[in-house]
Amino acid sequence: MSANGTHTQIFGDNAGLRGYWFAVAESSEIVDGPYRRTLLSQTCVLWRSPSGDVVAAPDRCPHREAPLSAGSVSAGCLTCCYHGWSFGDGGRCVRIPSAEETLPIPPAAHLGVVNAVERYGLVWLCLDEPVADIPTMPWDDLDDYRRINNPVEEWATSATRMTDNFLDFSHFPWVHVGTFGGAQNPLIPKLDLEQLDDQFYGYKYEVDASNPDDAIATTGVTDDVVHRHMSTGFVLPMTVRSTILYETGLEHILLLLATPIDDETSYFTFVMWRNDDFSVPVEEVAAFDRAIGAEDKLMLERLDGVLPMGRTGVVSVQADKASVEWRRQFAALLT
């Protein structure tokens, strides 16, 4: 916020965020392309090149600035809809129809690509030289855990609001009363923040959760109420991990990802890891958590603007300790 309290853009032109990785799509949806995605107010085009790798570049042809996402992809080459210039592996221009018999392809015709990697079933972009890696999820390498991906959705809310929400569990009895929150005591005990591992910082806690029929495929038990041993933590800038351990030994890990399109619009997706017996179909396991996400979306899209980062603007209590610490670190990163 500016000195007079008016809103200023913190995502679209903030260099402090451009060196971090953000998830923008499921790997499975980038079949060929082209696909348009916006990160930190920069619009990019994504497609699969002849080698099968995902290529990302600014959504602008270097010839006459037509949006490349309005073009087409054939055999891994992206062709501009305006003059037919084509681009292949690494964004290199491979064809200029109007000059292919007279001129070599000029170096400036090649696209300035954006860093793109695939991990955990997602496509991640980093607009500048990376300053940190994507957080490690060790369960992805364990044979007794399975990974379940979920769609990348666009939410009409700030990624700051999303991250604050994912770090908080005092909203469970109010926002999630339709799913699991009805059995939780709204009184939040004293929270102690700690380093959960070598990456995530947050807190551990326990809750009782409602277990309606829709949740049985996820929890693995038929009791009306289940006890959860949980932890919630963050890695800058906006990655949140929530771990759930049930009394049966079932572990349910959630990677919650908020990606800023701009200050007030975001992509959201979450990835799950579970040590179940793999017998329950993926859609049945994921449906309940997606319903929880829909409750969060409904609430967050009622909130306007960016969450204030300073000590003023919103009031916090001890139940908000994790979010207060995240906001302190995030604000320092932005400046």
C-alpha positions, -999 to 999 in steps of 0.1 A, spaced: 0 0 0 12 35 -6 16 61 21 -18 76 15 -35 41 17 -42 37 -20 -36 4 -37 -4 -2 -57 4 -31 -80 26 -56 -61 26 -86 -85 27 -73 -121 59 -54 -118 76 -67 -87 111 -81 -94 111 -99 -61 87 -125 -73 101 -131 -108 128 -155 -97 104 -180 -82 85 -209 -97 47 -209 -100 24 -236 -112 3 -226 -142 -11 -258 -158 -14 -296 -154 12 -314 -175 -16 -336 -189 -34 -306 -204 -5 -293 -224 -10 -318 -252 2 -297 -281 -11 -262 -279 -9 -233 -280 -21 -224 -245 -22 -189 -230 -13 -184 -194 -6 -152 -174 19 -150 -146 26 -118 -126 7 -99 -153 30 -113 -181 11 -133 -207 29 -163 -220 22 -189 -247 29 -226 -239 32 -256 -263 49 -289 -267 79 -288 -290 91 -315 -314 112 -330 -285 81 -333 -263 92 -306 -239 70 -278 -228 81 -244 -242 70 -211 -227 76 -177 -242 60 -142 -241 28 -143 -261 41 -121 -288 55 -129 -322 88 -109 -328 77 -101 -363 46 -79 -359 36 -88 -323 6 -110 -330 -4 -132 -301 12 -165 -306 -15 -182 -285 -39 -174 -314 -18 -196 -337 -16 -233 -342 8 -262 -334 17 -290 -358 44 -316 -352 56 -296 -322 61 -263 -341 41 -232 -331 30 -212 -361 19 -176 -359 -16 -168 -372 -5 -135 -388 24 -143 -412 31 -180 -406 64 -177 -388 71 -210 -370 89 -219 -338 102 -252 -325 125 -265 -297 137 -238 -274 116 -212 -292 139 -211 -322 123 -198 -353 124 -226 -379 105 -210 -408 97 -176 -423 75 -183 -453 79 -149 -470 117 -151 -469 127 -188 -467 143 -188 -501 162 -155 -499 173 -148 -463 188 -167 -434 167 -166 -403 178 -135 -383 188 -141 -346 162 -117 -334 135 -139 -349 140 -165 -321 117 -163 -291 131 -153 -257 118 -183 -238 106 -183 -202 119 -210 -178 96 -239 -178 98 -273 -160 74 -302 -153 72 -315 -117 46 -333 -97 23 -335 -128 24 -297 -132 40 -271 -155 59 -245 -135 71 -211 -149 98 -188 -136 101 -154 -154 137 -146 -145 168 -165 -134 155 -189 -106 166 -179 -71 151 -210 -54 140 -245 -64 105 -259 -64 99 -274 -29 107 -310 -26 79 -334 -18 96 -367 -8 64 -387 -10 66 -384 -48 95 -409 -48 79 -435 -24 63 -465 -39 37 -468 -11 23 -433 -18 3 -423 -48 1 -388 -63 -33 -373 -73 -34 -342 -94 -63 -318 -96 -74 -292 -122 -57 -258 -123 -86 -233 -117 -88 -195 -121 -101 -178 -90 -112 -142 -88 -92 -135 -57 -57 -123 -48 -31 -150 -42 -23 -132 -10 -58 -140 2 -54 -176 -8 -21 -181 10 -35 -165 42 -65 -188 40 -45 -219 35 -23 -211 66 -53 -207 88 -75 -234 104 -98 -211 126 -121 -208 95 -127 -245 94 -159 -245 116 -174 -216 96 -164 -220 60 -162 -258 59 -193 -266 78 -207 -283 47 -177 -308 45 -155 -315 75 -155 -284 97 -187 -291 117 -170 -312 144 -142 -288 152 -140 -267 184 -139 -231 172 -115 -222 201 -80 -223 188 -53 -234 213 -20 -217 216 1 -221 185 38 -225 184 56 -218 151 85 -240 142 107 -253 114 87 -283 103 116 -296 81 144 -281 61 119 -263 39 85 -256 55 79 -233 85 46 -235 104 29 -253 132 15 -287 143 -20 -291 157 -49 -316 161 -85 -313 151 -117 -334 151 -132 -335 117 -167 -344 105 -167 -375 83 -199 -375 62 -206 -402 36 -188 -381 9 -156 -382 30 -154 -419 36 -134 -426 4 -108 -400 15 -106 -409 52 -109 -446 48 -132 -450 79 -169 -448 85 -169 -431 119 -190 -399 121 -160 -380 134 -123 -386 128 -93 -373 147 -66 -356 126 -29 -350 135 -20 -321 112 8 -297 103 6 -266 81 36 -246 68 48 -224 41 77 -218 17 81 -184 2 66 -169 -18 32 -186 -17 35 -224 -13 16 -241 15 18 -277 26 -8 -294 49 -2 -328 63 -29 -350 78 -23 -382 97 -53 -403 108 -54 -426 137 -54 -456 113 -20 -446 100 -33 -432 67 -14 -401 57 -28 -374 34 -4 -347 21 -16 -316 4 5 -291 -16 -16 -260 -20 -5 -237 -48 -16 -201 -53 -2 -185 -85 -7 -147 -91 -21 -139 -125 -23 -102 -113 -31 -86 -80 -67 -98 -79 -68 -130 -100 -50 -163 -94 -46 -198 -105 -52 -225 -78 -44 -261 -78 -35 -287 -52 -16 -320 -53 -23 -349 -30 -1 -378 -18 -16 -407 1 -3 -440 15 -36 -458 9 -40 -492 -8 -47 -475 -42 -80 -494 -44 -103 -464 -42 -106 -446 -76 -88 -413 -79 -120 -394 -85 -137 -407 -54 -106 -398 -33 -103 -363 -48 -140 -353 -48 -142 -345 -11 -111 -323 -11 -123 -305 -43 -155 -298 -24 -135 -283 4 -117 -261 -22 -150 -249 -36 -160 -237 -1 -127 -217 1 -133 -203 -34 -168 -191 -25 -155 -173 6 -124 -158 -9 -141 -144 -40 -162 -123 -16 -130 -105 -5 -117 -74 -24 -82 -66 -33 -48 -77 -19 -45 -87 17 -27 -59 36 9 -69 43 17 -45 71 8 -46 108 -22 -24 102 -52 -28 78 -64 -61 93 -66 -73 129 -49 -105 139 -51 -127 170 -29 -156 181 -47 -180 158 -33 -160 129 4 -164 140 14 -184 109 -2 -159 85 14 -130 103 48 -145 100 43 -154 64 31 -118 56 62 -104 74 85 -126 53 66 -121 21 66 -83 25 103 -83 30 107 -104 -2 87 -78 -21 109 -50 -11 
